[in-house]
Amino acid sequence: MTRPDAEAIVGAMEEKRVSKRMAAYSFLAEHLSLNLGDVQDADGNIDESFVVVEERSDLLVFGAENPYPKDAVTPNTPLPK
């Protein structure tokens, strides 16, 4: 069995109105041997109700409570030649 090319896959996704994120669940489950049933509801649809969208500030390593080290290289410093 031959694998469909990327254009065929994208065309099928657009025809069925499948988002890339939803398609990624099946792809990753297959190729990483994950159990897709862990995130499916009774109808077989992906249930993302468990997802928590974090605030950007909560994802930063450095901030008011954990300041940037004084001896650290500052962001966007050019590399030595």
ABEGO torsion letter per residue (X at the ends): XBBBBAAAAAAAAAAAGBBAAAAAAAAAAAAAGBBAAAABBAAGBBBAAABBBBBAAAABABBAABBBBAABBBBGBBBBX
